[in-house]
Amino acid sequence: MSRFFSARYADLTPYTPGEQPQNRVYLKLNTNESPFPPSPGVAAAVEAQSRNLALYSDPECVKLRAKMAQVYGLEPDQVMMGNGSDEVLNLAFMAFADEAHPLAFADVTYGFYPVFAQVNHIPYTEISLKEDFSLDPADYIGVNKTVVIANPNAPTGLYLPLGDIERIVKSNPDNVVIVDEAYIDFGGESAVTLLDRCKNLLVVGTFSKSRSMAGARLGFGFGSPKLIADLNTLRYSTNPYNINRMTDAAGLAALEENGYYMNNCQIIIENRVWFTEQLRRLGFRVLDSQTNFVFAESPKIAGGELYRQLKENGILVRHFEKDRLTNFNRITIGTREQMQTLINKIAEIMEENDHENC
């Protein structure tokens, strides 16, 4: 770092995004992107807005928020759009957590949570998942902190039932509970149905996974009008034109063709079930995912070694060095053809590994 870098951030460890290699073409199953292209109307909407880039975008995303409200059964003032869900999460940390309201989240979850806490100088507690990587709701009941729960969780893929979410929210009435639902369209029930009776609940989501728009950077937050107003106070103080014209139009077009995306989610779910069965036949332990990825380990080959050999063969998966995770790999679910290619290569690697150990 330079000698000008603020001492406030001297100990900051930045988030490490998934690999986006440029040196060769990979079968890319490491960052939970959709294997399907956006719906036809999205490209047309983006092209139409490309002629208007000399003009600022709508800071209120009026049409997009109205459509979001319609799709999710809310009012427009319960909706905020963000530059990816990461922006919404960061604003929520800024708005609802501080020395008096420290953060609490799992020790194995989305890696941006501790980074957002550190960059905003918010104290936080990491609560250990159980031995089987499940989250124990009892650890969050009445914790009296700003709670953040990824549901389904990443990288484990495990889902916490909605009843447990409601108990956690209601037991912490003086703090906001943030439920990060980046993967909810691949399994489980959204906490959006709790908003009417839980005024301290903020639900965060994204178009990156289920709506094939990771490159567009579009996220959203759902909450009471007052919580959304709080977030907008900070947004207007930092980046009021946070959604560009093309992304705004793409989001609206995607919602108009929402059936296309929900059908794709069902295909991914079916591929996940099939791929999980194939891995288990090879002796892998695979957690019961409700996402567009699986989290798996083998007793026969170390997670890092499997990751390395797959990469050498042109296939990218996600490996984590954290102690509890090091033997696992997180594998994005793609098309059936992609998953067949991967399972064939894994079987080949496992067979070669068995021969070397004989």
C-alpha positions as CSV (number, residue, x, y, z in Angstrom):
1,M,0.0,0.0,0.0
2,S,1.1,3.6,-0.5
3,R,2.1,5.8,2.4
4,F,-1.0,7.9,1.8
5,F,-3.4,5.0,2.5
6,S,-5.5,5.8,5.6
7,A,-4.5,4.1,8.8
8,R,-8.2,3.4,9.4
9,Y,-7.9,0.6,6.8
10,A,-4.4,-0.7,7.5
11,D,-5.7,-4.0,8.9
12,L,-8.5,-4.5,6.3
13,T,-8.5,-7.8,4.4
14,P,-10.5,-7.3,1.2
15,Y,-13.0,-9.7,-0.2
16,T,-11.6,-12.2,-2.7
17,P,-13.9,-12.7,-5.6
18,G,-14.1,-15.9,-7.6
19,E,-11.6,-16.4,-10.4
20,Q,-12.3,-14.7,-13.7
21,P,-9.4,-16.0,-15.7
22,Q,-8.5,-14.4,-19.1
23,N,-5.7,-16.8,-20.1
24,R,-7.9,-19.6,-21.5
25,V,-11.5,-20.8,-22.0
26,Y,-12.7,-22.8,-19.0
27,L,-15.9,-24.7,-18.2
28,K,-16.7,-22.1,-15.5
29,L,-18.4,-23.5,-12.5
30,N,-16.9,-21.4,-9.7
31,T,-19.0,-18.2,-9.3
32,N,-22.6,-19.4,-9.3
33,E,-23.5,-17.7,-12.6
34,S,-26.4,-18.9,-14.6
35,P,-25.7,-21.2,-17.5
36,F,-28.6,-19.6,-19.4
37,P,-28.6,-16.3,-21.3
38,P,-30.9,-13.4,-20.3
39,S,-34.4,-13.6,-21.8
40,P,-34.8,-12.1,-25.3
41,G,-36.4,-8.9,-24.1
42,V,-33.4,-8.0,-22.0
43,A,-31.0,-7.5,-24.9
44,A,-33.5,-5.4,-26.8
45,A,-34.1,-3.2,-23.7
46,V,-30.3,-2.7,-23.2
47,E,-29.8,-1.8,-26.9
48,A,-32.6,0.7,-26.7
49,Q,-31.1,2.5,-23.7
50,S,-27.6,2.6,-25.3
51,R,-28.8,5.5,-27.3
52,N,-29.6,7.5,-24.2
53,L,-26.4,7.2,-22.3
54,A,-25.8,11.0,-22.4
55,L,-28.7,11.3,-19.9
56,Y,-28.6,10.4,-16.3
57,S,-30.5,7.4,-15.1
58,D,-33.6,7.6,-13.0
59,P,-32.3,7.7,-9.4
60,E,-35.6,6.4,-8.1
61,C,-36.0,3.5,-10.6
62,V,-39.7,4.3,-10.6
63,K,-40.8,1.8,-13.3
64,L,-38.5,-1.0,-12.1
65,R,-39.5,-0.6,-8.4
66,A,-43.2,-0.6,-9.4
67,K,-42.7,-3.9,-11.3
68,M,-40.7,-5.4,-8.4
69,A,-43.6,-4.5,-6.0
70,Q,-46.1,-6.1,-8.4
71,V,-44.1,-9.3,-8.7
72,Y,-43.4,-9.7,-5.0
73,G,-46.7,-8.4,-3.6
74,L,-45.3,-5.2,-2.0
75,E,-45.7,-1.5,-2.3
76,P,-43.0,0.5,-4.3
77,D,-41.9,2.3,-1.1
78,Q,-40.9,-1.1,0.3
79,V,-38.4,-1.6,-2.5
80,M,-34.9,-0.3,-3.1
81,M,-32.7,-1.1,-6.0
82,G,-28.9,-1.5,-5.6
83,N,-25.8,-1.9,-7.7
84,G,-25.7,-5.6,-7.0
85,S,-26.9,-6.9,-3.6
86,D,-23.5,-6.1,-2.3
87,E,-24.3,-2.4,-2.3
88,V,-27.6,-3.0,-0.5
89,L,-25.8,-5.1,2.1
90,N,-23.1,-2.4,2.6
91,L,-25.7,0.3,3.0
92,A,-27.7,-1.9,5.5
93,F,-24.5,-2.4,7.6
94,M,-23.9,1.3,7.6
95,A,-27.6,2.1,8.4
96,F,-28.4,-0.5,11.0
97,A,-25.2,-1.5,12.8
98,D,-22.8,0.4,15.0
99,E,-21.2,0.2,18.5
100,A,-24.7,0.1,20.1
101,H,-25.9,-2.5,17.6
102,P,-23.0,-4.8,16.7
103,L,-23.3,-7.4,14.1
104,A,-23.8,-11.2,14.4
105,F,-23.4,-13.7,11.6
106,A,-22.1,-17.2,11.0
107,D,-18.5,-18.1,10.9
108,V,-19.0,-19.9,7.6
109,T,-21.1,-17.7,5.3
110,Y,-20.7,-15.0,2.6
111,G,-17.2,-13.7,2.9
112,F,-18.2,-10.1,2.3
113,Y,-19.9,-9.8,5.7
114,P,-16.7,-9.4,7.8
115,V,-15.3,-7.1,5.1
116,F,-18.3,-4.8,5.2
117,A,-18.1,-4.8,9.0
118,Q,-14.4,-3.9,9.0
119,V,-14.6,-1.2,6.4
120,N,-17.4,0.5,8.4
121,H,-15.7,-0.1,11.7
122,I,-18.6,-2.1,13.1
123,P,-17.9,-4.7,15.9
124,Y,-19.1,-8.1,15.0
125,T,-19.4,-11.7,16.3
126,E,-19.0,-14.8,14.2
127,I,-21.2,-17.6,15.5
128,S,-20.0,-21.1,14.7
129,L,-22.2,-23.3,12.5
130,K,-22.9,-26.7,13.9
131,E,-20.7,-29.7,13.1
132,D,-22.9,-30.5,10.1
133,F,-22.7,-26.9,8.9
134,S,-26.3,-26.2,9.8
135,L,-27.2,-22.9,11.5
136,D,-28.7,-23.3,15.0
137,P,-31.5,-20.7,15.4
138,A,-31.1,-20.8,19.2
139,D,-27.7,-19.0,18.7
140,Y,-29.6,-16.0,17.3
141,I,-32.7,-15.9,19.5
142,G,-32.6,-12.7,21.6
143,V,-29.0,-12.1,20.7
144,N,-29.7,-8.3,20.8
145,K,-27.5,-7.6,17.8
146,T,-28.0,-6.7,14.1
147,V,-28.3,-10.2,12.7
148,V,-27.3,-11.2,9.2
149,I,-28.3,-14.6,7.8
150,A,-27.6,-15.8,4.2
151,N,-30.6,-18.1,3.5
152,P,-29.9,-20.4,1.8
153,N,-26.3,-20.1,3.1
154,A,-23.2,-19.9,1.0
155,P,-21.0,-21.8,0.5
156,T,-22.9,-24.6,2.3
157,G,-26.2,-24.3,0.4
158,L,-28.2,-25.2,3.5
159,Y,-31.6,-23.6,4.0
160,L,-33.1,-22.4,7.3
161,P,-36.9,-22.8,7.4
162,L,-39.0,-19.7,7.4
163,G,-40.4,-20.4,10.9
164,D,-36.9,-20.2,12.3
165,I,-36.3,-16.9,10.5
166,E,-39.5,-15.5,12.0
167,R,-38.5,-16.5,15.5
168,I,-35.1,-14.9,15.2
169,V,-36.6,-11.7,13.8
170,K,-39.3,-11.4,16.5
171,S,-36.8,-12.2,19.3
172,N,-34.6,-9.2,18.4
173,P,-37.2,-6.4,18.2
174,D,-34.6,-3.6,18.8
175,N,-32.3,-4.6,16.0
176,V,-32.7,-5.1,12.3
177,V,-32.4,-8.7,11.0
178,I,-31.0,-8.9,7.5
179,V,-31.8,-12.0,5.4
180,D,-29.7,-12.3,2.3
181,E,-31.6,-14.4,-0.2
182,A,-29.3,-14.4,-3.2
183,Y,-30.2,-18.1,-3.8
184,I,-33.8,-18.3,-2.7
185,D,-35.2,-19.0,-6.1
186,F,-33.5,-22.4,-6.1
187,G,-35.2,-23.7,-3.0
188,G,-37.0,-22.7,0.1
189,E,-39.5,-19.9,0.8
190,S,-38.7,-16.2,0.8
191,A,-38.9,-14.2,4.0
192,V,-40.6,-11.5,2.0
193,T,-43.9,-13.0,3.3
194,L,-42.9,-11.9,6.8
195,L,-42.5,-8.2,6.1
196,D,-46.1,-7.3,7.0
197,R,-45.6,-8.5,10.6
198,C,-41.9,-8.0,11.0
199,K,-41.0,-4.3,10.7
200,N,-37.4,-4.9,11.7
201,L,-36.8,-7.3,8.8
202,L,-34.7,-6.5,5.7
203,V,-34.7,-9.0,2.8
204,V,-31.9,-8.6,0.3
205,G,-31.8,-10.3,-3.2
206,T,-30.1,-10.1,-6.5
207,F,-30.7,-10.6,-10.3
208,S,-27.2,-12.2,-10.6
209,K,-28.1,-15.8,-10.0
210,S,-31.6,-16.8,-11.0
211,R,-32.1,-14.0,-13.5
212,S,-28.9,-14.4,-15.5
213,M,-27.7,-10.8,-14.9
214,A,-24.5,-11.2,-12.8
215,G,-22.7,-8.8,-15.3
216,A,-25.4,-6.2,-15.0
217,R,-25.0,-5.7,-11.2
218,L,-28.6,-5.4,-10.0
219,G,-29.7,-6.1,-6.5
220,F,-32.6,-5.1,-4.3
221,G,-33.8,-4.7,-0.7
222,F,-37.3,-5.2,0.7
223,G,-38.4,-3.8,4.0
224,S,-40.8,-1.5,5.7
225,P,-41.0,2.0,4.1
226,K,-39.1,3.4,7.0
227,L,-36.2,0.9,6.6
228,I,-36.1,1.6,2.9
229,A,-36.1,5.3,3.6
230,D,-33.1,4.9,5.8
231,L,-31.2,3.1,3.1
232,N,-32.1,5.7,0.6
233,T,-30.8,8.4,2.9
234,L,-27.4,6.8,2.7
235,R,-27.7,6.0,-1.0
236,Y,-28.5,9.6,-1.9
237,S,-25.6,10.7,0.2
238,T,-23.1,8.5,-1.7
239,N,-24.3,7.3,-5.1
240,P,-27.9,8.4,-6.1
241,Y,-27.5,7.3,-9.7
242,N,-26.4,3.8,-8.6
243,I,-28.4,2.0,-11.3
244,N,-27.4,2.8,-14.9
245,R,-29.9,3.2,-17.7
246,M,-29.1,-0.2,-19.3
247,T,-29.3,-2.2,-16.1
248,D,-32.5,-0.5,-15.1
249,A,-34.1,-1.4,-18.4
250,A,-32.7,-4.9,-18.3
251,G,-34.2,-5.5,-14.9
252,L,-37.6,-4.3,-16.0
253,A,-37.5,-6.5,-19.1
254,A,-36.4,-9.5,-17.0
255,L,-39.4,-9.1,-14.7
256,E,-41.7,-8.9,-17.7
257,E,-40.4,-12.3,-18.8
258,N,-40.1,-13.8,-15.3
259,G,-41.5,-17.1,-16.3
260,Y,-38.5,-17.8,-18.4
261,Y,-36.2,-17.4,-15.4
262,M,-38.3,-19.4,-13.1
263,N,-38.3,-22.2,-15.6
264,N,-34.6,-22.1,-15.8
265,C,-34.4,-22.3,-12.0
266,Q,-36.4,-25.5,-12.2
267,I,-34.0,-27.0,-14.8
268,I,-31.0,-26.0,-12.5
269,I,-32.8,-27.7,-9.5
270,E,-33.2,-30.9,-11.6
271,N,-29.6,-30.8,-12.6
272,R,-28.5,-30.2,-9.0
273,V,-30.4,-33.3,-7.9
274,W,-28.9,-35.4,-10.7
275,F,-25.4,-34.1,-10.1
276,T,-25.6,-34.7,-6.3
277,E,-26.6,-38.3,-6.9
278,Q,-23.7,-38.8,-9.3
279,L,-21.2,-37.3,-6.8
280,R,-22.6,-39.5,-4.0
281,R,-22.1,-42.6,-6.2
282,L,-18.5,-41.6,-6.4
283,G,-18.3,-41.6,-2.6
284,F,-18.5,-37.8,-2.1
285,R,-20.2,-36.2,0.9
286,V,-22.6,-33.6,-0.5
287,L,-24.6,-31.2,1.7
288,D,-28.3,-30.9,0.9
289,S,-28.2,-27.7,-1.2
290,Q,-31.1,-25.5,-1.9
291,T,-29.0,-23.3,-4.2
292,N,-27.5,-23.3,-7.7
293,F,-24.4,-25.0,-6.4
294,V,-23.3,-27.9,-4.3
295,F,-20.7,-28.1,-1.5
296,A,-18.9,-31.4,-1.6
297,E,-15.9,-33.3,-0.3
298,S,-14.3,-36.7,-1.0
299,P,-12.5,-38.9,1.6
300,K,-10.2,-40.0,-1.3
301,I,-8.8,-36.8,-2.6
302,A,-8.2,-33.4,-0.9
303,G,-10.3,-30.5,-1.9
304,G,-7.4,-28.4,-3.0
305,E,-6.0,-31.2,-5.1
306,L,-9.3,-31.9,-6.9
307,Y,-9.6,-28.2,-7.6
308,R,-6.1,-28.1,-9.0
309,Q,-6.6,-31.1,-11.2
310,L,-9.9,-29.9,-12.5
311,K,-8.4,-26.5,-13.4
312,E,-5.5,-28.2,-15.2
313,N,-8.2,-29.9,-17.3
314,G,-10.1,-26.7,-18.1
315,I,-12.7,-26.8,-15.4
316,L,-13.1,-24.2,-12.7
317,V,-14.7,-24.8,-9.3
318,R,-14.4,-22.8,-6.1
319,H,-12.0,-23.9,-3.3
320,F,-11.7,-22.2,0.1
321,E,-8.6,-22.3,2.3
322,K,-10.5,-21.7,5.6
323,D,-9.8,-24.6,8.0
324,R,-13.3,-26.1,8.2
325,L,-13.8,-25.8,4.4
326,T,-10.5,-26.8,3.0
327,N,-11.5,-30.3,2.0
328,F,-14.6,-29.1,0.2
329,N,-15.2,-27.6,-3.2
330,R,-18.2,-25.4,-4.2
331,I,-19.5,-26.4,-7.6
332,T,-21.9,-24.3,-9.6
333,I,-24.7,-26.1,-11.3
334,G,-24.7,-25.6,-15.0
335,T,-26.5,-27.3,-17.9
336,R,-26.9,-31.1,-17.9
337,E,-24.2,-31.3,-20.6
338,Q,-21.8,-29.3,-18.5
339,M,-22.4,-31.4,-15.4
340,Q,-22.0,-34.6,-17.3
341,T,-18.6,-33.3,-18.6
342,L,-17.6,-32.5,-15.0
343,I,-18.7,-35.8,-13.5
344,N,-16.8,-37.7,-16.2
345,K,-13.7,-35.7,-15.4
346,I,-14.1,-36.2,-11.7
347,A,-14.6,-39.9,-12.1
348,E,-11.4,-40.0,-14.3
349,I,-9.4,-38.2,-11.7
350,M,-10.7,-40.4,-8.9
351,E,-9.8,-43.5,-10.9
352,E,-6.3,-42.2,-11.5
353,N,-6.0,-41.3,-7.9
354,D,-7.0,-44.9,-6.9
355,H,-4.4,-46.4,-9.2
356,E,-1.6,-44.1,-7.8
357,N,-2.5,-45.2,-4.3
358,C,-2.4,-48.9,-5.0
